[in-house]
Each structure stands twice: as C-alpha cells, then as structure tokens.
C-alpha cells in the first residue's frame, strides 16, 4: 500500500506496481467503491532491494511463500538490514527525525520514529488511527528518546496486526482518543533522560479516521487468507487502513468462510495488501472470490451479506 502526506490533504492510497524489465513504477488508487477483480498468476518472487529510489532486482529470482508478509528472500532481507534505520545500521544518517505517539485503540499506543521529511506518511502506513509528535532532532537522539519512553512508561514500539484490527471495530469517540494521547504526551514530557538535542514538540492531535474511512469498517470483519496461483479476488473496496484493504467480496464454495462450508453470499473481508507483493496479477475470470476467507481470530462474526454482484470486468482496479 502507498501512503502520503500530513493529515488528510494530499493523501493517496493504492497498490504500487513495478515492471522489472522496464524499471517502471505506477500506483493504482483504491478509493472506496472501487471494483477489484484480479487473479494471481505464476509464482510469488522476491522484490529485491530498494536503493536510491529504485528497485534492485533480486539476483536469485527467489520464490517466497504466499503467506509471508515480508516480500524478500533471506539474502535480500540481509542486504536491506545492512543499511536500515530499523536495524540500527544507519547511525550516520544526517536527516532530522521525529518521535511520535501512535494510537490504534484504547490502551494501544506505541512510540516510534520517522524521518521528519516524511511527515505523517509512516503513521498512515502503520494504520495509526491518531497520533501526536513528541520531539524532533538527530537520529540517535530520537532513538534515545524512544528507548526512554519505552523503559520508563512501558510504551511498546509495536503491536500485532490482529490487535490493531480488533481495536478498529470498537473505537471510542475522538475526544477520548485525544485525551489518552494528551495524557501520555504530558507524562512523556516530564521524564528525565530526554536527549538535549531533541527539541520537544507541543501537543497537537492528529486523526486519520476520515482518511481511512473507519466509519465503514465493520466490527469482526472476516479475513482473506494467503494467495496461491490461480486464486481470484473479486469485490468492492470498502475502506483502507494502512496495509489493510477492506473489501466486500462474494464467496462461494471455494472461498467459503471457515465454519460455513458451502456458504454463498457477500462478506466484508480484510486483505493484507502486503501479501500481494511479488505476485503477477492478471484479470479475474469469475465473479466469486476463491481466496480462503476466514473468521477474524480475535472474535466477532458481524458481516454484511446482500444480493449477488454482477456486471462484466472493466479492469484490475
């Protein structure tokens, strides 16, 4: 998934495409109501490494598993980590960094850092419902602040995909989100041990509920499973949160919801778009999603059913 820009202005959400032969890239926008209709072709292969704003093709043409969220083979992943902020192998990065608090739901607030030039793009990519900046400064100062907050206030630096998805179905009002972030922001500002080179930032609340279309995300949405050669996804985009795309799909026997063998109808299911990375996508031949659809592991069985969809395919997206 592609994310962008501070706040709601200039935000673009979509699927990125890459042609290794031409070295060309493009993005297909995924607004609510957009029809999806594609099949998965061939084998899923490693995307290689991104350097200097372009992709370096995997020299091994490695095949990777359909259920893996990571779209790289081990060799390319090691090369990626050799020059990575996340892996602490870019200590000489001269760019200023921002330290942030990211809110995903009640009690689900994490601390993180991102290059200041990216604005809130990193928060959009993570699916942060709301956020607030804590400070700005050199990379190592930002790392130090992240560690201080984690140790002193037990604020984690990550949550599982399942925890984030479960929280979206039962979010409190915006005022409560703001209050939780404001309280933690104030506590963080009172801590000892903050690096002197990290300039503090006054509390300012940011919210992505409108950007993501959270009002359209149903509680207990089903989940689309791993892709496999020949599998098809046919449906309509409902909402997009980070790498998750909520799609209203029609399922039949091949794509029946676990526990409802043979069920035919419409369900709203969430697709982790990272599972598409490395696949070649072609046109769908049918009107039914054949990727396995399963109930959310975190509970809840609410889903929307309706009349069967129709109409011919206009394109992949």
Rosetta blueprint (number, residue, H / E / L):
1 X L
2 X E
3 X L
4 X L
5 X L
6 X L
7 X L
8 X L
9 X L
10 X L
11 X L
12 X L
13 X L
14 X E
15 X E
16 X E
17 X E
18 X E
19 X E
20 X L
21 X L
22 X L
23 X L
24 X E
25 X E
26 X E
27 X E
28 X E
29 X E
30 X L
31 X L
32 X L
33 X L
34 X L
35 X E
36 X E
37 X E
38 X E
39 X E
40 X E
41 X E
42 X L
43 X L
44 X L
45 X E
46 X L
47 X L
48 X L
49 X E
50 X E
51 X E
52 X L
53 X L
54 X E
55 X E
56 X E
57 X L
58 X L
59 X L
60 X L
61 X L
62 X L
63 X E
64 X L
65 X L
66 X L
67 X L
68 X L
69 X L
70 X L
71 X L
72 X L
73 X L
74 X H
75 X H
76 X H
77 X H
78 X H
79 X H
80 X H
81 X H
82 X L
83 X L
84 X L
85 X L
86 X L
87 X L
88 X L
89 X L
90 X L
91 X L
92 X L
93 X L
94 X L
95 X L
96 X L
97 X E
98 X E
99 X E
100 X E
101 X E
102 X E
103 X E
104 X E
105 X E
106 X L
107 X L
108 X E
109 X E
110 X E
111 X E
112 X E
113 X E
114 X E
115 X E
116 X H
117 X H
118 X H
119 X L
120 X L
121 X H
122 X H
123 X H
124 X H
125 X H
126 X H
127 X L
128 X L
129 X L
130 X E
131 X E
132 X E
133 X E
134 X E
135 X E
136 X E
137 X E
138 X L
139 X H
140 X H
141 X H
142 X H
143 X H
144 X H
145 X H
146 X H
147 X H
148 X H
149 X H
150 X H
151 X H
152 X H
153 X H
154 X L
155 X L
156 X L
157 X L
158 X L
159 X L
160 X L
161 X H
162 X H
163 X H
164 X H
165 X H
166 X H
167 X H
168 X H
169 X L
170 X L
171 X L
172 X L
173 X L
174 X H
175 X H
176 X H
177 X H
178 X H
179 X H
180 X H
181 X H
182 X H
183 X H
184 X H
185 X H
186 X H
187 X H
188 X H
189 X H
190 X L
191 X L
192 X L
193 X L
194 X L
195 X L
196 X L
197 X L
198 X L
199 X E
200 X E
201 X L
202 X L
203 X L
204 X L
205 X L
206 X E
207 X E
208 X L
209 X H
210 X H
211 X H
212 X H
213 X L
214 X H
215 X H
216 X H
217 X L
218 X L
219 X L
220 X L
221 X L
222 X E
223 X E
224 X E
225 X L
226 X L
227 X L
228 X L
229 X L
230 X L
231 X L
232 X E
233 X E
234 X E
235 X E
236 X E
237 X E
238 X E
239 X E
240 X E
241 X E
242 X L
243 X L
244 X E
245 X E
246 X E
247 X E
248 X E
249 X E
250 X E
251 X E
252 X L
253 X L
254 X L
255 X L
256 X L
257 X E
258 X L
259 X L
260 X L
261 X L
262 X L
263 X L
264 X L
265 X E
266 X E
267 X E
268 X E
269 X E
270 X E
271 X E
272 X E
273 X H
274 X H
275 X H
276 X H
277 X L
278 X L
279 X L
280 X E
281 X E
282 X E
283 X E
284 X L
285 X L
286 X L
287 X L
288 X L
289 X E
290 X L
291 X L
292 X L
293 X E
294 X E
295 X L
296 X L
297 X L
298 X L
299 X L
300 X L
301 X L
302 X L
303 X L
304 X L
305 X L
306 X L
307 X L
308 X L
309 X L
310 X L
311 X L
312 X L
313 X L
314 X L
315 X L
316 X L
317 X L
